[in-house]
């Protein structure tokens, strides 16, 4: 894990089924537990973003607001 001003980076390996494990430090930091639902966003240029449950409502609202413009 790398840390820089409250920004973190971890490396993970993608398994044969396309799955990966969120590192324990990250799960603890973002209070993620088995059975929780996370939101995965993708942008071809910027990559993937994984949002914890407390951030989902805000970002979904932003996405739909942008779609209505």
PDB file of N, CA, C and O in Angstrom:
ATOM      1  N   UNK A   1       0.847  -1.176   0.000  1.00  0.00           N
ATOM      2  CA  UNK A   1       0.000   0.000   0.000  1.00  0.00           C
ATOM      3  C   UNK A   1       0.885   1.228   0.000  1.00  0.00           C
ATOM      4  O   UNK A   1       1.880   1.295   0.721  1.00  0.00           O
ATOM      5  N   UNK A   2       0.512   2.193  -0.812  1.00  0.00           N
ATOM      6  CA  UNK A   2       1.189   3.479  -0.824  1.00  0.00           C
ATOM      7  C   UNK A   2       0.243   4.533  -0.283  1.00  0.00           C
ATOM      8  O   UNK A   2      -0.964   4.464  -0.515  1.00  0.00           O
ATOM      9  N   UNK A   3       0.775   5.501   0.432  1.00  0.00           N
ATOM     10  CA  UNK A   3      -0.031   6.556   1.026  1.00  0.00           C
ATOM     11  C   UNK A   3       0.592   7.891   0.685  1.00  0.00           C
ATOM     12  O   UNK A   3       1.800   8.075   0.831  1.00  0.00           O
ATOM     13  N   UNK A   4      -0.227   8.823   0.233  1.00  0.00           N
ATOM     14  CA  UNK A   4       0.229  10.177  -0.037  1.00  0.00           C
ATOM     15  C   UNK A   4      -0.938  11.123   0.210  1.00  0.00           C
ATOM     16  O   UNK A   4      -1.882  11.185  -0.578  1.00  0.00           O
ATOM     17  N   UNK A   5      -0.861  11.855   1.311  1.00  0.00           N
ATOM     18  CA  UNK A   5      -1.904  12.844   1.623  1.00  0.00           C
ATOM     19  C   UNK A   5      -3.318  12.266   1.535  1.00  0.00           C
ATOM     20  O   UNK A   5      -4.161  12.796   0.811  1.00  0.00           O
ATOM     21  N   UNK A   6      -3.575  11.197   2.260  1.00  0.00           N
ATOM     22  CA  UNK A   6      -4.882  10.537   2.278  1.00  0.00           C
ATOM     23  C   UNK A   6      -5.284   9.938   0.942  1.00  0.00           C
ATOM     24  O   UNK A   6      -6.468   9.690   0.714  1.00  0.00           O
ATOM     25  N   UNK A   7      -4.347   9.705   0.072  1.00  0.00           N
ATOM     26  CA  UNK A   7      -4.582   8.991  -1.178  1.00  0.00           C
ATOM     27  C   UNK A   7      -3.788   7.687  -1.074  1.00  0.00           C
ATOM     28  O   UNK A   7      -2.629   7.696  -0.660  1.00  0.00           O
ATOM     29  N   UNK A   8      -4.402   6.585  -1.444  1.00  0.00           N
ATOM     30  CA  UNK A   8      -3.795   5.280  -1.260  1.00  0.00           C
ATOM     31  C   UNK A   8      -3.805   4.503  -2.566  1.00  0.00           C
ATOM     32  O   UNK A   8      -4.641   4.749  -3.436  1.00  0.00           O
ATOM     33  N   UNK A   9      -2.891   3.579  -2.701  1.00  0.00           N
ATOM     34  CA  UNK A   9      -2.843   2.706  -3.864  1.00  0.00           C
ATOM     35  C   UNK A   9      -2.464   1.304  -3.412  1.00  0.00           C
ATOM     36  O   UNK A   9      -1.571   1.124  -2.584  1.00  0.00           O
ATOM     37  N   UNK A  10      -3.150   0.323  -3.962  1.00  0.00           N
ATOM     38  CA  UNK A  10      -2.855  -1.078  -3.710  1.00  0.00           C
ATOM     39  C   UNK A  10      -2.734  -1.773  -5.053  1.00  0.00           C
ATOM     40  O   UNK A  10      -3.272  -1.296  -6.052  1.00  0.00           O
ATOM     41  N   UNK A  11      -2.044  -2.878  -5.086  1.00  0.00           N
ATOM     42  CA  UNK A  11      -2.033  -3.698  -6.297  1.00  0.00           C
ATOM     43  C   UNK A  11      -2.795  -4.982  -5.995  1.00  0.00           C
ATOM     44  O   UNK A  11      -2.709  -5.532  -4.898  1.00  0.00           O
ATOM     45  N   UNK A  12      -3.536  -5.443  -6.987  1.00  0.00           N
ATOM     46  CA  UNK A  12      -4.287  -6.690  -6.867  1.00  0.00           C
ATOM     47  C   UNK A  12      -4.135  -7.445  -8.180  1.00  0.00           C
ATOM     48  O   UNK A  12      -3.836  -6.852  -9.216  1.00  0.00           O
ATOM     49  N   UNK A  13      -4.343  -8.748  -8.130  1.00  0.00           N
ATOM     50  CA  UNK A  13      -4.301  -9.573  -9.332  1.00  0.00           C
ATOM     51  C   UNK A  13      -5.717  -9.973  -9.709  1.00  0.00           C
ATOM     52  O   UNK A  13      -6.553 -10.256  -8.851  1.00  0.00           O
ATOM     53  N   UNK A  14      -5.963  -9.988 -11.000  1.00  0.00           N
ATOM     54  CA  UNK A  14      -7.255 -10.419 -11.517  1.00  0.00           C
ATOM     55  C   UNK A  14      -7.204 -11.930 -11.701  1.00  0.00           C
ATOM     56  O   UNK A  14      -6.300 -12.454 -12.352  1.00  0.00           O
ATOM     57  N   UNK A  15      -8.180 -12.626 -11.125  1.00  0.00           N
ATOM     58  CA  UNK A  15      -8.245 -14.081 -11.248  1.00  0.00           C
ATOM     59  C   UNK A  15      -8.827 -14.519 -12.584  1.00  0.00           C
ATOM     60  O   UNK A  15      -9.222 -13.686 -13.400  1.00  0.00           O
ATOM     61  N   UNK A  16      -8.876 -15.816 -12.801  1.00  0.00           N
ATOM     62  CA  UNK A  16      -9.368 -16.385 -14.055  1.00  0.00           C
ATOM     63  C   UNK A  16     -10.808 -15.989 -14.361  1.00  0.00           C
ATOM     64  O   UNK A  16     -11.186 -15.887 -15.528  1.00  0.00           O
ATOM     65  N   UNK A  17     -11.611 -15.767 -13.331  1.00  0.00           N
ATOM     66  CA  UNK A  17     -13.011 -15.379 -13.527  1.00  0.00           C
ATOM     67  C   UNK A  17     -13.191 -13.867 -13.546  1.00  0.00           C
ATOM     68  O   UNK A  17     -14.324 -13.386 -13.525  1.00  0.00           O
ATOM     69  N   UNK A  18     -12.099 -13.105 -13.585  1.00  0.00           N
ATOM     70  CA  UNK A  18     -12.190 -11.651 -13.611  1.00  0.00           C
ATOM     71  C   UNK A  18     -12.390 -11.031 -12.240  1.00  0.00           C
ATOM     72  O   UNK A  18     -12.679  -9.840 -12.129  1.00  0.00           O
ATOM     73  N   UNK A  19     -12.239 -11.827 -11.207  1.00  0.00           N
ATOM     74  CA  UNK A  19     -12.450 -11.344  -9.847  1.00  0.00           C
ATOM     75  C   UNK A  19     -11.134 -10.896  -9.222  1.00  0.00           C
ATOM     76  O   UNK A  19     -10.057 -11.350  -9.608  1.00  0.00           O
ATOM     77  N   UNK A  20     -11.244 -10.002  -8.258  1.00  0.00           N
ATOM     78  CA  UNK A  20     -10.079  -9.626  -7.458  1.00  0.00           C
ATOM     79  C   UNK A  20     -10.526  -9.381  -6.033  1.00  0.00           C
ATOM     80  O   UNK A  20     -11.705  -9.145  -5.769  1.00  0.00           O
ATOM     81  N   UNK A  21      -9.583  -9.438  -5.124  1.00  0.00           N
ATOM     82  CA  UNK A  21      -9.864  -9.233  -3.705  1.00  0.00           C
ATOM     83  C   UNK A  21      -9.474  -7.810  -3.335  1.00  0.00           C
ATOM     84  O   UNK A  21      -8.355  -7.376  -3.611  1.00  0.00           O
ATOM     85  N   UNK A  22     -10.387  -7.091  -2.717  1.00  0.00           N
ATOM     86  CA  UNK A  22     -10.062  -5.770  -2.201  1.00  0.00           C
ATOM     87  C   UNK A  22      -9.179  -5.987  -0.975  1.00  0.00           C
ATOM     88  O   UNK A  22      -9.568  -6.712  -0.060  1.00  0.00           O
ATOM     89  N   UNK A  23      -8.001  -5.372  -0.942  1.00  0.00           N
ATOM     90  CA  UNK A  23      -7.081  -5.612   0.172  1.00  0.00           C
ATOM     91  C   UNK A  23      -7.706  -5.294   1.534  1.00  0.00           C
ATOM     92  O   UNK A  23      -8.528  -4.386   1.657  1.00  0.00           O
ATOM     93  N   UNK A  24      -7.305  -6.051   2.542  1.00  0.00           N
ATOM     94  CA  UNK A  24      -7.864  -5.896   3.887  1.00  0.00           C
ATOM     95  C   UNK A  24      -7.738  -4.482   4.398  1.00  0.00           C
ATOM     96  O   UNK A  24      -8.680  -3.962   4.995  1.00  0.00           O
ATOM     97  N   UNK A  25      -6.594  -3.837   4.180  1.00  0.00           N
ATOM     98  CA  UNK A  25      -6.437  -2.442   4.626  1.00  0.00           C
ATOM     99  C   UNK A  25      -7.515  -1.549   4.016  1.00  0.00           C
ATOM    100  O   UNK A  25      -8.074  -0.690   4.697  1.00  0.00           O
ATOM    101  N   UNK A  26      -7.803  -1.756   2.731  1.00  0.00           N
ATOM    102  CA  UNK A  26      -8.821  -0.954   2.056  1.00  0.00           C
ATOM    103  C   UNK A  26     -10.215  -1.287   2.578  1.00  0.00           C
ATOM    104  O   UNK A  26     -11.032  -0.392   2.791  1.00  0.00           O
ATOM    105  N   UNK A  27     -10.487  -2.579   2.784  1.00  0.00           N
ATOM    106  CA  UNK A  27     -11.804  -2.972   3.327  1.00  0.00           C
ATOM    107  C   UNK A  27     -12.021  -2.351   4.697  1.00  0.00           C
ATOM    108  O   UNK A  27     -13.108  -1.852   4.988  1.00  0.00           O
ATOM    109  N   UNK A  28     -11.000  -2.377   5.536  1.00  0.00           N
ATOM    110  CA  UNK A  28     -11.116  -1.789   6.866  1.00  0.00           C
ATOM    111  C   UNK A  28     -11.308  -0.269   6.782  1.00  0.00           C
ATOM    112  O   UNK A  28     -12.151   0.300   7.476  1.00  0.00           O
ATOM    113  N   UNK A  29     -10.520   0.371   5.928  1.00  0.00           N
ATOM    114  CA  UNK A  29     -10.577   1.825   5.792  1.00  0.00           C
ATOM    115  C   UNK A  29     -11.961   2.298   5.346  1.00  0.00           C
ATOM    116  O   UNK A  29     -12.464   3.316   5.821  1.00  0.00           O
ATOM    117  N   UNK A  30     -12.567   1.544   4.426  1.00  0.00           N
ATOM    118  CA  UNK A  30     -13.850   1.949   3.870  1.00  0.00           C
ATOM    119  C   UNK A  30     -15.032   1.167   4.438  1.00  0.00           C
ATOM    120  O   UNK A  30     -16.141   1.232   3.909  1.00  0.00           O
ATOM    121  N   UNK A  31     -14.783   0.424   5.526  1.00  0.00           N
ATOM    122  CA  UNK A  31     -15.825  -0.294   6.248  1.00  0.00           C
ATOM    123  C   UNK A  31     -16.627  -1.216   5.322  1.00  0.00           C
ATOM    124  O   UNK A  31     -17.857  -1.235   5.361  1.00  0.00           O
ATOM    125  N   UNK A  32     -15.913  -1.974   4.495  1.00  0.00           N
ATOM    126  CA  UNK A  32     -16.545  -2.924   3.584  1.00  0.00           C
ATOM    127  C   UNK A  32     -16.568  -4.309   4.214  1.00  0.00           C
ATOM    128  O   UNK A  32     -15.584  -4.756   4.805  1.00  0.00           O
ATOM    129  N   UNK A  33     -17.713  -4.982   4.078  1.00  0.00           N
ATOM    130  CA  UNK A  33     -17.898  -6.297   4.690  1.00  0.00           C
ATOM    131  C   UNK A  33     -18.489  -7.265   3.662  1.00  0.00           C
ATOM    132  O   UNK A  33     -19.099  -6.830   2.685  1.00  0.00           O
ATOM    133  N   UNK A  34     -18.311  -8.576   3.875  1.00  0.00           N
ATOM    134  CA  UNK A  34     -18.922  -9.548   2.962  1.00  0.00           C
ATOM    135  C   UNK A  34     -20.420  -9.278   2.807  1.00  0.00           C
ATOM    136  O   UNK A  34     -21.125  -9.056   3.792  1.00  0.00           O
ATOM    137  N   UNK A  35     -20.888  -9.300   1.585  1.00  0.00           N
ATOM    138  CA  UNK A  35     -22.301  -9.050   1.307  1.00  0.00           C
ATOM    139  C   UNK A  35     -22.624  -7.603   0.999  1.00  0.00           C
ATOM    140  O   UNK A  35     -23.718  -7.314   0.515  1.00  0.00           O
ATOM    141  N   UNK A  36     -21.696  -6.671   1.268  1.00  0.00           N
ATOM    142  CA  UNK A  36     -21.919  -5.265   0.937  1.00  0.00           C
ATOM    143  C   UNK A  36     -21.976  -5.100  -0.574  1.00  0.00           C
ATOM    144  O   UNK A  36     -21.374  -5.875  -1.317  1.00  0.00           O
ATOM    145  N   UNK A  37     -22.695  -4.099  -1.014  1.00  0.00           N
ATOM    146  CA  UNK A  37     -22.757  -3.756  -2.424  1.00  0.00           C
ATOM    147  C   UNK A  37     -21.877  -2.547  -2.672  1.00  0.00           C
ATOM    148  O   UNK A  37     -21.946  -1.554  -1.948  1.00  0.00           O
ATOM    149  N   UNK A  38     -21.045  -2.640  -3.706  1.00  0.00           N
ATOM    150  CA  UNK A  38     -20.223  -1.503  -4.092  1.00  0.00           C
ATOM    151  C   UNK A  38     -20.607  -1.114  -5.518  1.00  0.00           C
ATOM    152  O   UNK A  38     -21.165  -1.923  -6.260  1.00  0.00           O
ATOM    153  N   UNK A  39     -20.308   0.118  -5.892  1.00  0.00           N
ATOM    154  CA  UNK A  39     -20.588   0.609  -7.225  1.00  0.00           C
ATOM    155  C   UNK A  39     -19.273   0.718  -7.978  1.00  0.00           C
ATOM    156  O   UNK A  39     -18.325   1.338  -7.496  1.00  0.00           O
ATOM    157  N   UNK A  40     -19.214   0.116  -9.160  1.00  0.00           N
ATOM    158  CA  UNK A  40     -18.012   0.174  -9.988  1.00  0.00           C
ATOM    159  C   UNK A  40     -18.340   1.021 -11.216  1.00  0.00           C
ATOM    160  O   UNK A  40     -19.250   0.702 -11.981  1.00  0.00           O
ATOM    161  N   UNK A  41     -17.585   2.105 -11.391  1.00  0.00           N
ATOM    162  CA  UNK A  41     -17.762   2.987 -12.540  1.00  0.00           C
ATOM    163  C   UNK A  41     -16.591   2.793 -13.484  1.00  0.00           C
ATOM    164  O   UNK A  41     -15.476   2.516 -13.042  1.00  0.00           O
ATOM    165  N   UNK A  42     -16.828   2.935 -14.763  1.00  0.00           N
ATOM    166  CA  UNK A  42     -15.752   2.772 -15.741  1.00  0.00           C
ATOM    167  C   UNK A  42     -15.734   3.914 -16.739  1.00  0.00           C
ATOM    168  O   UNK A  42     -16.781   4.377 -17.191  1.00  0.00           O
ATOM    169  N   UNK A  43     -14.558   4.353 -17.072  1.00  0.00           N
ATOM    170  CA  UNK A  43     -14.322   5.372 -18.088  1.00  0.00           C
ATOM    171  C   UNK A  43     -13.149   4.873 -18.922  1.00  0.00           C
ATOM    172  O   UNK A  43     -12.079   4.610 -18.373  1.00  0.00           O
ATOM    173  N   UNK A  44     -13.321   4.740 -20.205  1.00  0.00           N
ATOM    174  CA  UNK A  44     -12.263   4.186 -21.053  1.00  0.00           C
ATOM    175  C   UNK A  44     -10.949   4.940 -20.925  1.00  0.00           C
ATOM    176  O   UNK A  44      -9.884   4.328 -21.009  1.00  0.00           O
ATOM    177  N   UNK A  45     -10.993   6.227 -20.727  1.00  0.00           N
ATOM    178  CA  UNK A  45      -9.770   7.017 -20.630  1.00  0.00           C
ATOM    179  C   UNK A  45      -9.205   7.051 -19.211  1.00  0.00           C
ATOM    180  O   UNK A  45      -7.987   7.019 -19.034  1.00  0.00           O
ATOM    181  N   UNK A  46     -10.067   7.113 -18.204  1.00  0.00           N
ATOM    182  CA  UNK A  46      -9.611   7.302 -16.827  1.00  0.00           C
ATOM    183  C   UNK A  46      -9.555   6.022 -16.010  1.00  0.00           C
ATOM    184  O   UNK A  46      -8.929   6.000 -14.950  1.00  0.00           O
ATOM    185  N   UNK A  47     -10.193   4.957 -16.476  1.00  0.00           N
ATOM    186  CA  UNK A  47     -10.131   3.686 -15.765  1.00  0.00           C
ATOM    187  C   UNK A  47     -11.351   3.400 -14.920  1.00  0.00           C
ATOM    188  O   UNK A  47     -12.438   3.920 -15.173  1.00  0.00           O
ATOM    189  N   UNK A  48     -11.159   2.570 -13.915  1.00  0.00           N
ATOM    190  CA  UNK A  48     -12.241   2.131 -13.031  1.00  0.00           C
ATOM    191  C   UNK A  48     -12.201   2.883 -11.705  1.00  0.00           C
ATOM    192  O   UNK A  48     -11.139   3.277 -11.222  1.00  0.00           O
ATOM    193  N   UNK A  49     -13.378   3.069 -11.135  1.00  0.00           N
ATOM    194  CA  UNK A  49     -13.502   3.638  -9.795  1.00  0.00           C
ATOM    195  C   UNK A  49     -14.452   2.734  -9.017  1.00  0.00           C
ATOM    196  O   UNK A  49     -15.492   2.328  -9.535  1.00  0.00           O
ATOM    197  N   UNK A  50     -14.104   2.428  -7.804  1.00  0.00           N
ATOM    198  CA  UNK A  50     -14.941   1.606  -6.928  1.00  0.00           C
ATOM    199  C   UNK A  50     -15.401   2.492  -5.782  1.00  0.00           C
ATOM    200  O   UNK A  50     -14.587   3.011  -5.018  1.00  0.00           O
ATOM    201  N   UNK A  51     -16.708   2.659  -5.671  1.00  0.00           N
ATOM    202  CA  UNK A  51     -17.247   3.556  -4.659  1.00  0.00           C
ATOM    203  C   UNK A  51     -17.869   2.787  -3.505  1.00  0.00           C
ATOM    204  O   UNK A  51     -18.669   1.877  -3.727  1.00  0.00           O
ATOM    205  N   UNK A  52     -17.513   3.142  -2.278  1.00  0.00           N
ATOM    206  CA  UNK A  52     -18.145   2.506  -1.123  1.00  0.00           C
ATOM    207  C   UNK A  52     -19.585   2.987  -0.975  1.00  0.00           C
ATOM    208  O   UNK A  52     -19.983   3.988  -1.572  1.00  0.00           O
ATOM    209  N   UNK A  53     -20.341   2.275  -0.187  1.00  0.00           N
ATOM    210  CA  UNK A  53     -21.778   2.522  -0.082  1.00  0.00           C
ATOM    211  C   UNK A  53     -22.135   3.960   0.272  1.00  0.00           C
ATOM    212  O   UNK A  53     -23.120   4.484  -0.248  1.00  0.00           O
ATOM    213  N   UNK A  54     -21.375   4.608   1.131  1.00  0.00           N
ATOM    214  CA  UNK A  54     -21.740   5.963   1.549  1.00  0.00           C
ATOM    215  C   UNK A  54     -21.554   6.997   0.443  1.00  0.00           C
ATOM    216  O   UNK A  54     -22.114   8.089   0.541  1.00  0.00           O
ATOM    217  N   UNK A  55     -20.803   6.698  -0.586  1.00  0.00           N
ATOM    218  CA  UNK A  55     -20.581   7.637  -1.691  1.00  0.00           C
ATOM    219  C   UNK A  55     -21.496   7.368  -2.882  1.00  0.00           C
ATOM    220  O   UNK A  55     -21.581   8.202  -3.783  1.00  0.00           O
ATOM    221  N   UNK A  56     -22.171   6.244  -2.910  1.00  0.00           N
ATOM    222  CA  UNK A  56     -22.938   5.849  -4.082  1.00  0.00           C
ATOM    223  C   UNK A  56     -24.066   6.812  -4.417  1.00  0.00           C
ATOM    224  O   UNK A  56     -24.212   7.204  -5.575  1.00  0.00           O
ATOM    225  N   UNK A  57     -24.861   7.200  -3.439  1.00  0.00           N
ATOM    226  CA  UNK A  57     -26.027   8.048  -3.698  1.00  0.00           C
ATOM    227  C   UNK A  57     -25.600   9.373  -4.321  1.00  0.00           C
ATOM    228  O   UNK A  57     -26.216   9.839  -5.279  1.00  0.00           O
ATOM    229  N   UNK A  58     -24.556   9.972  -3.782  1.00  0.00           N
ATOM    230  CA  UNK A  58     -24.068  11.255  -4.297  1.00  0.00           C
ATOM    231  C   UNK A  58     -23.631  11.129  -5.751  1.00  0.00           C
ATOM    232  O   UNK A  58     -24.010  11.955  -6.581  1.00  0.00           O
ATOM    233  N   UNK A  59     -22.842  10.112  -6.072  1.00  0.00           N
ATOM    234  CA  UNK A  59     -22.333   9.966  -7.425  1.00  0.00           C
ATOM    235  C   UNK A  59     -23.407   9.548  -8.412  1.00  0.00           C
ATOM    236  O   UNK A  59     -23.384   9.985  -9.563  1.00  0.00           O
ATOM    237  N   UNK A  60     -24.338   8.721  -7.995  1.00  0.00           N
ATOM    238  CA  UNK A  60     -25.437   8.347  -8.883  1.00  0.00           C
ATOM    239  C   UNK A  60     -26.270   9.583  -9.209  1.00  0.00           C
ATOM    240  O   UNK A  60     -26.686   9.765 -10.353  1.00  0.00           O
ATOM    241  N   UNK A  61     -26.514  10.427  -8.222  1.00  0.00           N
ATOM    242  CA  UNK A  61     -27.257  11.672  -8.467  1.00  0.00           C
ATOM    243  C   UNK A  61     -26.511  12.556  -9.458  1.00  0.00           C
ATOM    244  O   UNK A  61     -27.125  13.130 -10.358  1.00  0.00           O
ATOM    245  N   UNK A  62     -25.202  12.670  -9.304  1.00  0.00           N
ATOM    246  CA  UNK A  62     -24.400  13.472 -10.238  1.00  0.00           C
ATOM    247  C   UNK A  62     -24.482  12.923 -11.660  1.00  0.00           C
ATOM    248  O   UNK A  62     -24.601  13.682 -12.622  1.00  0.00           O
ATOM    249  N   UNK A  63     -24.416  11.603 -11.781  1.00  0.00           N
ATOM    250  CA  UNK A  63     -24.480  10.979 -13.102  1.00  0.00           C
ATOM    251  C   UNK A  63     -25.817  11.286 -13.767  1.00  0.00           C
ATOM    252  O   UNK A  63     -25.855  11.684 -14.931  1.00  0.00           O
ATOM    253  N   UNK A  64     -26.911  11.104 -13.034  1.00  0.00           N
ATOM    254  CA  UNK A  64     -28.220  11.350 -13.628  1.00  0.00           C
ATOM    255  C   UNK A  64     -28.423  12.840 -13.924  1.00  0.00           C
ATOM    256  O   UNK A  64     -29.075  13.179 -14.911  1.00  0.00           O
ATOM    257  N   UNK A  65     -27.891  13.719 -13.109  1.00  0.00           N
ATOM    258  CA  UNK A  65     -27.960  15.158 -13.383  1.00  0.00           C
ATOM    259  C   UNK A  65     -27.246  15.486 -14.694  1.00  0.00           C
ATOM    260  O   UNK A  65     -27.742  16.282 -15.492  1.00  0.00           O
ATOM    261  N   UNK A  66     -26.074  14.870 -14.916  1.00  0.00           N
ATOM    262  CA  UNK A  66     -25.330  15.101 -16.157  1.00  0.00           C
ATOM    263  C   UNK A  66     -26.091  14.546 -17.362  1.00  0.00           C
ATOM    264  O   UNK A  66     -26.074  15.152 -18.434  1.00  0.00           O
ATOM    265  N   UNK A  67     -26.753  13.412 -17.201  1.00  0.00           N
ATOM    266  CA  UNK A  67     -27.484  12.814 -18.301  1.00  0.00           C
ATOM    267  C   UNK A  67     -28.674  13.679 -18.717  1.00  0.00           C
ATOM    268  O   UNK A  67     -29.079  13.670 -19.879  1.00  0.00           O
ATOM    269  N   UNK A  68     -29.230  14.426 -17.760  1.00  0.00           N
ATOM    270  CA  UNK A  68     -30.402  15.269 -18.057  1.00  0.00           C
ATOM    271  C   UNK A  68     -30.014  16.553 -18.767  1.00  0.00           C
ATOM    272  O   UNK A  68     -30.883  17.224 -19.323  1.00  0.00           O
ATOM    273  N   UNK A  69     -28.744  16.917 -18.769  1.00  0.00           N
ATOM    274  CA  UNK A  69     -28.309  18.170 -19.422  1.00  0.00           C
ATOM    275  C   UNK A  69     -28.300  18.046 -20.916  1.00  0.00           C
ATOM    276  O   UNK A  69     -27.961  19.002 -21.613  1.00  0.00           O
TER     277      UNK A  69
END
